[in-house]
Amino acid sequence: MKKLSRKQREIDVKNGIKHRQGMTKSKKRKSINYSNGSEVNDWIDSHREKGLNVEINKNRVTIILPERLNFFHDYKLTVLHLNAIRKLITNKSTSHKTYKLDKVKFDYLKSVSTSASLVLTAELSKWDDAVRNNLKPNIKNWNPDILVNFNELGFFDLFKNKPSNISQFESNASHNRKIIKYTKGRCGDNEQTRVLKENITNIIGDEIKKWRFLHSGLSEAIVNVTHHAYPKEYGFSEIDRNWYYTASYNTTKKELKVVFYDQGIGIPKSLPASDLWEKLLEFLSIFPLADRKKDEVLLKAAVELDRTRTEDSDRGKGLQDLMEFIRQRGDGYLSILSLKGLYKLQINNGIESIKSERFDYPVHGTLIIWCVTV
């Protein structure tokens, strides 16, 4: 046997003393605390130093939205506040020490993009479902422009307890944007895809009926994403299986924008269990080994492969059809944010570019933003 050095013997003695005094049990206690939901507390507390604005009274948390919510100009702040809402409303701990969501304050919000407003609406609607539709928006200190914008988009219509005086904030401005209000659907609700196309026809005109790639693309993108967003093995209840969309048309720029969001596991996480995985592995072989599990790489692979996990010849080309429609028109973009990955196809004057990016904080679920000049 090798003789222990004096230094090593001193270390062993100190460790023995700590063990007898119970000082080495701290890790175990931390694990127990985690099972009581303290990981949510730890996350909230640690991210207050990184820009998350909250007020905490005992265990009741008020999330204070920043001045601007926008995935492309203020990604970190936007996602931090949206993730805080999600973590607090999905925490099932019954411990009296665990943080609980009490309020979300809109008082300082001055600007919000269409995509950020849709995701925020989805998270608040999920919270409303969890508390049996008891939420009532308090609009007393809202910025008037934000209030009119959310009212115009149908935000308050998603709540059973909407403010009684909201009608006075309806916009009388004659602006150049036609809007499809927020729509909340359930997986398998194919009727909503028909309604979406009818609504787009209403704001653009009958010319849309000639655009085959638009019709098939919208339908298949919604069907395919939602079909795989909420696998049973992840424990989603029926009330969780929702998706949301909105759309707008700028009559001056002739620009159609459709935004779609689901709150599922995200495209990258759904791929390993899919029938696509074998072909995806072949596609991923061109990337360094360390990059093959990154969300942005998996997202790029999922979008660019022209096949479905069910291998039906008439299924799974929804996103490709939407991209083809942009190519035909010559101007537009398709952005997909899912978990920590971004995939964006941009076409300007017929010139195409593709961007992949990785973020530090995830978008939970899948957000699709499709914009085209028509």
Secondary structure as UniProt FT lines:
FT   HELIX           6..20
FT   TURN            21..22
FT   HELIX           23..25
FT   HELIX           26..35
FT   TURN            36..37
FT   HELIX           38..47
FT   HELIX           48..50
FT   STRAND          54..57
FT   TURN            58..59
FT   STRAND          60..64
FT   STRAND          68..69
FT   TURN            71..73
FT   HELIX           75..90
FT   TURN            96..97
FT   STRAND          100..105
FT   TURN            107..108
FT   STRAND          111..112
FT   HELIX           114..130
FT   TURN            131..132
FT   TURN            140..141
FT   HELIX           144..152
FT   TURN            153..155
FT   HELIX           156..158
FT   TURN            160..161
FT   TURN            164..165
FT   HELIX           166..169
FT   STRAND          177..186
FT   TURN            187..188
FT   HELIX           191..204
FT   HELIX           206..210
FT   HELIX           212..229
FT   HELIX           232..234
FT   HELIX           238..240
FT   STRAND          242..250
FT   TURN            251..254
FT   STRAND          255..262
FT   HELIX           267..270
FT   TURN            272..273
FT   TURN            275..276
FT   HELIX           277..284
FT   TURN            285..286
FT   HELIX           289..291
FT   TURN            292..293
FT   HELIX           295..304
FT   TURN            309..310
FT   TURN            313..314
FT   HELIX           318..329
FT   STRAND          332..348
FT   TURN            349..350
FT   STRAND          351..373
//
